[in-house]
């Protein structure tokens, strides 16, 4: 099964520009067998998820969450649908303890996106996986990501981190098993029996158009705009992390392997 397990909608993630219905439609058009909604610090209710499933019975729709912890890292949590136990700003150690208690699976999302280091606590807790590919992971981040992955023996995963329909399924994971629910997803991730999917044609086009975006960002940065102002001025064509990277002379292309 081909599943994109890191997506956001405008329902609960202000940074997203697509509805749940638009996400589902884009996922079907991208040839996905399923997707997971991982809003920032908020779960969809069981009723909301079931309503979307009813509208789109041809694709598997699962629920998870992305928590921003006290240490300013983002952690994807699967298999623990416990809104009262997971909250924005909770200490990373506490989050990992909750995930272990409920037999879930947690993933460090897009490390090195906004800064040149990861929180020291990352090396002191047992995080299951780490994102090695997504729409918010660029070439300059890979050295650090691989270093963390090897030091902590994390499982490497890939997913889109889509905030718009054009990004859905660009990165995804092809599992060699059937996934029917959130518990199946946890077991499939633990098995490591999966491969990374990339839409290389799309990524090549994105990399080719990168020169124009870099020039635009550099000009706005030269004018004294902050990274958030660059994002707003370009109507999110250039996001905060990309502006940060360009400001610091980093390689913002998408890795193809």
KOLDREN-280920 format. One record per residue (C-alpha): z, x, y. Coordinates in steps of 0.2 Angstrom, whole numbers, padded with zeros to 4 digits, always signed. Example, Ala and Ser with C-alpha at 12.3 -4.5 7.8 and 13.67 -1.06 7.14 Angstrom:
2
+0039+0062-0022
+0036+0068-0005
//
This chain:
257
+0000+0000+0000
-0004+0006+0017
+0010+0003+0029
+0014+0007+0047
+0033+0007+0048
+0035+0011+0067
+0029-0002+0079
+0035-0011+0095
+0032-0028+0103
+0034-0034+0120
+0047-0047+0113
+0061-0034+0114
+0053-0018+0119
+0049-0017+0137
+0038-0002+0135
+0026-0012+0123
+0011-0022+0129
+0008-0032+0113
+0015-0048+0106
+0020-0049+0088
+0005-0060+0085
-0006-0047+0093
+0002-0033+0082
-0001-0043+0066
-0019-0046+0071
-0022-0028+0075
-0013-0022+0059
-0025-0034+0048
-0040-0027+0058
-0034-0009+0055
-0034-0013+0036
-0015-0011+0034
-0006-0020+0020
+0010-0021+0030
+0019-0016+0045
+0037-0014+0051
+0044-0020+0068
+0056-0007+0075
+0061-0013+0092
+0072-0002+0103
+0090-0006+0099
+0086-0024+0094
+0082-0033+0078
+0071-0048+0077
+0081-0062+0069
+0077-0068+0052
+0070-0084+0059
+0059-0074+0071
+0052-0063+0057
+0050-0078+0045
+0040-0087+0059
+0028-0072+0061
+0026-0071+0042
+0021-0089+0041
+0008-0087+0054
+0001-0071+0045
+0004-0073+0026
-0010-0061+0022
+0000-0046+0027
+0018-0040+0023
+0029-0040+0039
+0046-0031+0038
+0061-0028+0049
+0070-0012+0055
+0076-0005+0071
+0075+0011+0082
+0092+0016+0089
+0094+0028+0104
+0110+0037+0099
+0123+0045+0111
+0115+0062+0109
+0099+0055+0116
+0089+0056+0100
+0079+0041+0093
+0083+0036+0075
+0073+0024+0064
+0084+0014+0052
+0077+0005+0037
+0086-0006+0025
+0101-0009+0036
+0099-0026+0045
+0116-0026+0052
+0115-0029+0071
+0134-0029+0073
+0134-0011+0065
+0120-0003+0075
+0120-0002+0094
+0112+0008+0108
+0122+0024+0112
+0132+0025+0096
+0136+0043+0090
+0123+0050+0078
+0137+0054+0065
+0143+0035+0066
+0125+0029+0063
+0122+0040+0048
+0138+0035+0041
+0133+0016+0043
+0116+0020+0035
+0124+0029+0020
+0137+0015+0018
+0123+0002+0017
+0111+0013+0006
+0098+0013+0020
+0086+0027+0025
+0085+0035+0043
+0072+0045+0051
+0072+0056+0067
+0058+0049+0078
+0047+0060+0088
+0059+0075+0091
+0055+0087+0105
+0045+0073+0114
+0055+0074+0131
+0064+0091+0129
+0062+0108+0121
+0077+0106+0110
+0085+0093+0098
+0103+0088+0099
+0114+0101+0090
+0122+0086+0080
+0105+0084+0071
+0109+0100+0061
+0126+0093+0056
+0122+0076+0048
+0112+0070+0034
+0096+0062+0041
+0084+0057+0027
+0067+0059+0036
+0058+0066+0051
+0042+0060+0059
+0028+0073+0058
+0014+0062+0065
+0013+0047+0077
+0005+0042+0093
+0020+0051+0102
+0019+0067+0093
+0007+0080+0100
+0002+0098+0095
+0016+0107+0105
+0030+0098+0096
+0025+0103+0078
+0033+0120+0077
+0050+0113+0082
+0047+0098+0070
+0043+0109+0055
+0058+0120+0059
+0070+0105+0059
+0062+0098+0043
+0064+0114+0033
+0081+0118+0039
+0088+0100+0035
+0076+0097+0020
+0070+0081+0028
+0056+0070+0021
+0041+0071+0031
+0034+0054+0037
+0020+0047+0048
+0018+0031+0057
+0010+0025+0073
+0024+0021+0085
+0012+0009+0092
+0016+0000+0108
-0002-0007+0110
-0015-0014+0098
-0026+0001+0099
-0013+0012+0092
-0008+0001+0077
-0012+0010+0060
-0019+0026+0068
-0005+0034+0059
+0002+0026+0043
+0009+0029+0026
+0000+0025+0009
+0013+0021-0004
+0009+0022-0022
+0019+0007-0026
+0021-0012-0021
+0032-0015-0007
+0039-0033-0005
+0054-0031+0006
+0065-0019+0016
+0074-0013+0000
+0058-0008-0008
+0053+0002+0007
+0069+0012+0007
+0066+0016-0012
+0048+0020-0008
+0052+0032+0006
+0065+0041-0005
+0053+0043-0019
+0042+0054-0008
+0027+0046-0018
+0016+0043-0003
+0003+0052+0008
+0000+0052+0026
-0015+0042+0033
-0023+0047+0050
-0038+0039+0058
-0046+0055+0062
-0061+0047+0071
-0050+0039+0083
-0040+0055+0086
-0055+0065+0089
-0061+0053+0102
-0044+0053+0110
-0043+0072+0111
-0061+0073+0118
-0055+0062+0133
-0039+0072+0135
-0047+0083+0149
-0048+0069+0161
-0030+0063+0158
-0024+0081+0160
-0033+0083+0177
-0027+0067+0183
-0009+0071+0178
-0009+0088+0186
-0016+0081+0203
-0002+0068+0203
+0011+0081+0198
+0005+0092+0212
+0008+0078+0224
+0026+0078+0219
+0027+0063+0208
+0040+0062+0194
+0035+0059+0176
+0040+0041+0178
+0029+0039+0194
+0014+0047+0185
+0016+0034+0171
+0016+0020+0183
+0003+0027+0194
-0009+0028+0179
-0004+0011+0173
+0003+0020+0157
-0013+0029+0153
-0001+0044+0154
+0016+0041+0148
+0032+0050+0153
+0032+0062+0138
+0014+0067+0141
+0017+0070+0159
+0032+0081+0155
+0021+0091+0143
+0007+0093+0155
+0019+0098+0169
+0026+0112+0157
+0009+0118+0151
+0010+0112+0134
-0004+0107+0121
-0005+0088+0122
-0019+0085+0109
-0016+0076+0093
-0015+0087+0078
-0028+0082+0065
-0019+0089+0050
//
